[in-house]
């Protein structure tokens, strides 16, 4: 037991010694070195270092700087010490840079410390000057005066070593120059562009410290404007106008390019003048943001002028010739082709027309559908060009491209193509129409997809149709197709449009096949219309139908028969038969529509019966009948209390099975001359059918009425 303990202790001691040896070896293999030191005179000294092991994980660093003799590098005087956890540290302050210095860095790690090799540097060669200050800028025509200065004061000996670097930048064009700083404290920068915005920057350097420039000091300024030295670029688009004898002319222009613009354009002026008369058209002064103008000019040739104006004056005019409406057009380029470069670029190539001398070309392009003058883009190219790259385009958008040849001041006709930078599937499908169906054939036609929704070039169409769960399809490049050999039934059909990328289906339709060209939808529409008429006609004629089924009940109290009075007993039923004949005539005529007759006023005949009295002088009787009194009775023939009730004479019995005639029962006469107490009565069962004797009767009625009266009746 005692022997094992010394063995374990020795093992632990051996492991400790080996770890120390390995750590020392690892530390010795690490490289810690100072890269450079920078002196900011009268401010500080900053040194930078690095190590070969980026995972050193040093807890801290300690920088020490001493002064030394430049020749012997001995007799060190302490300048300062600083500690940091980073890779640089500054010792401050220092009195002067005109010395030689020595620097070293000590790194503390968890295994010990690491010391860098000594780093010697000369003060003047390590000086970094403070940035110069720009005190004032004074622009003039084509020049710029820069007044500058330094924060620190330098001796005359030090000023000889200070250099100044100047940069002035405009429109991504940079020019710079380096001068002796204190040769003049006012810098004059000339050959600048008028009306241009410049950025001026300054920095300084001690020429002995060639590796250290000060930081930049910058300021923005604009030079004085001048009159534009070039005219704007002008183009035109001619199309017919609605007004007779006029053409719609759209003038388009591009701003004067830099540096010829010499300032900021404030407005444009556009005008056109006829070459045959004094007619003139103008858009007036237009805002600088406008780039087009629309005029209605005559059919004669005319000349158009465009100028740009800034604060210094007006540019030279840009001219363009508008030919007469009847002038023959010059030929366009022979061929034009388009090559997609990427999603935003197209390369357009063309071939010039034969036997033509071009002075240039104009390339035009716009997205489809055309969005007006603001959406038309164009570019002038020289006469030797045969291709042009368009940029800033969008994928899956159709573009209309055209090339126009220029011949002096005249332009030829254009040649156009449609192109895509990248194709896509259509956004909608075609709309199908059924032209004809028969027992086994369907003729279909569809509208082409609008070009702005195509997103590519149509490769072919697919017709899909299905019935009873069975699907079929047919292919075609045309915009119509005839499907043959179909079985009878109702099909679901649609059309798909395909580009190189994909396809899109249009709306589905139900098509009936095998109904002898009779369409299902028209049949349904006709059925619905017929049902509607069947329902609406009775509703509109409900009043007339009601009158036919339930006629208006006449009021018997208003009939002319109501004025009849009691009369003598009839002998041999002469009066009874006469009255029955009259009522029969009335019954026959009461069902004739009054609206169909022409009424003629006739004299109303009133009858009454009176009791027999031998002493009455006005009544004449004989063995055959009773004469009518020509005088109308002054009293009503039917008492009011008898109009709505049935009245039977005493001891009168109707034989069984006997039914009185509807009108014969209206009046009853007693044959016995002794019993004259009976009255003419109205049967309650007949009251609803009594018709009023109108004061107006037709001549035919009057004739029939007179024929039934006895010959000895006086009217």
Beta strands, then each sheet from edge to edge (+ up, - down):
strand 1: 32-40
strand 2: 44-51
strand 3: 60-68
strand 4: 77-84
strand 5: 88-92
strand 6: 100-109
strand 7: 112-115
strand 8: 119-122
strand 9: 133-140
strand 10: 143-149
strand 11: 162-170
strand 12: 173-180
strand 13: 186-190
strand 14: 197-206
strand 15: 217-222
strand 16: 233-240
strand 17: 246-254
strand 18: 267-274
strand 19: 280-287
strand 20: 292-298
strand 21: 302-310
strand 22: 313-314
strand 23: 318-322
strand 24: 335-340
strand 25: 346-351
strand 26: 360-367
strand 27: 377-381
strand 28: 387-390
strand 29: 399-407
strand 30: 410-419
strand 31: 431-437
strand 32: 442-447
strand 33: 460-467
strand 34: 470-476
strand 35: 480-483
strand 36: 489-498
strand 37: 503-505
strand 38: 509-513
strand 39: 600-601
strand 40: 696-697
sheet 1: 1+ 2- 5+
sheet 2: 4+ 3- 6+ 7-
sheet 3: 4+ 3- 6+ 8-
sheet 4: 9+ 10- 13+
sheet 5: 12+ 11- 14+ 15-
sheet 6: 16+ 17- 20+
sheet 7: 19+ 18- 21+ 22-
sheet 8: 19+ 18- 21+ 23-
sheet 9: 24+ 25- 28+
sheet 10: 27+ 26- 29+ 30-
sheet 11: 31+ 32- 35+
sheet 12: 34+ 33- 36+ 37-
sheet 13: 34+ 33- 36+ 38-
sheet 14: 39+ 40-
end
